[in-house]
Amino acid sequence: MEFSQKIIDIAKKAETDLAEVFSQIDDIAYKNTAKVLDSFRKHRISEAMLYGSTGYGYGDAGRDALDLVYADVFGAEAAFVRHNIVNGTQAIAIGLYGLLRPGDVMLSITGRPYDTLSDVIGDKTKNGDGSLYDFGVTYDDVALKDGRPDYDTIASKIEKWGDKLKVVYIQRSKGYETRPTFSSKEIGEMISFVKARTGAYVAVDNCYGEFCDTEEPTAYGADLIMGSLIKNPGGGLAESGGYIAGTKRAVELASYRLTTVGIGCEAGATVGQLRNMFKGFFFAPHVVAQAVKTAVFAAYMYESLGFEVFPSWREARHDIVQTVKCGTPEKLVAFCRGIQAASPIDSFVAPEPWAMPGYEDEVIMAAGAFTSGSSIELSADGPLRAPYTAYFQGGLTYESGKYAVMMSADEMIKA
Ligand SMILES: *Cc1c(COP(=O)(O)O)cnc(C)c1O
């Protein structure tokens, strides 16, 4: 790990200036760790629960206990966590297919959902694959106005759809957009507004948000939150998986899509995955804090070098994502290559843009992770479209994240 003197000097100044921000991040990690420990004690998590089951997985006490722990910590009535949920997209799809029926309406109030959801939602051009559209579900959305919910339009759409409105959808993290990520509290305000006007379920894409605040949107009344275990809540240890948490009936309906009607959460073998899922959840508040510190440090470094970053290091954070506007495809590629070069695994490869399934533009990804595709581990990616914004997230340890940011900054200066 060798860096130019310029980078070393900025990094040194960064840590002095960031002391207060870092202590606030630690404070959140302490609060969330207390919740996790309290819940492990309450449910008497034991060594025997870590082994898991095979076959049908009936009576898997560890699986059932982990579901209760997630529900507790996320302030929800119920939850399920499964290693065989492929990713965040599938967790969200399970939730949506669980709640929506033919003739129902889904209304997204934070603009168009994350890229990978577009095939799930579907439209007439993609007819036939079994999208929500194919099943007779109508999709509608309300664009954000200056990065905030457009409450007037939301109110009129709720009125327009009336009893047909079954799911109001909120995306917490910015995804591939340049807009603020919503805090759980802000999402709580949206939920109150919606619930005062309709009996529809509120479902929240919670990807990248877990443990960034002291509460999750479920603590503010969300009926479902959904996310990926190779992001925040897996703590870098879960090897795959996803979760859904929320109100009792909504989680039950989702569970019938996870397995099938009549079975729900009562079966499903955990085949050796429970230990890492428990251990990962135990680590998650700390690991998320490491990732948030890495993001803040990156914001400071790139801001100092004259790049437009979002959010700034001074702003409050509600997810682990940091964006850096690279401006050109070459610089976006250089940024990702710098991150890759400082990764523990596959440091010697040079990432190339490719047409990743589910994404509309070509995407470049830097991922030198122990778990393939894990983005709680240090990773950077961005769609090859103007203004060539790099989305940077993760870092299992602040120390390694800091080095990677310094290395990418050096690469960018050279580019
Ligand atoms: C990561 C992410 C998803 C799901 O993506 P997967 O790669 O399927 O886990 C959905 N929404 C947002 C905002 C995300 O960041």
The ligand as a Gaussian input file, in Angstrom:
#p B3LYP/6-31G(d) Opt

LIG

0 1
 C      -29.177000      -3.861000      -4.353000
 C      -30.495000      -3.235000      -4.468000
 C      -31.622000      -3.955000      -4.852000
 C      -31.589000      -5.427000      -5.159000
 O      -30.497000      -5.803000      -5.920000
 P      -29.923000      -7.311000      -5.860000
 O      -28.668000      -7.186000      -6.640000
 O      -30.958000      -8.135000      -6.485000
 O      -29.702000      -7.651000      -4.429000
 C      -32.825000      -3.303000      -4.909000
 N      -32.923000      -2.023000      -4.596000
 C      -31.868000      -1.281000      -4.230000
 C      -32.060000       0.152000      -3.882000
 C      -30.618000      -1.870000      -4.141000
 O      -29.576000      -1.144000      -3.741000

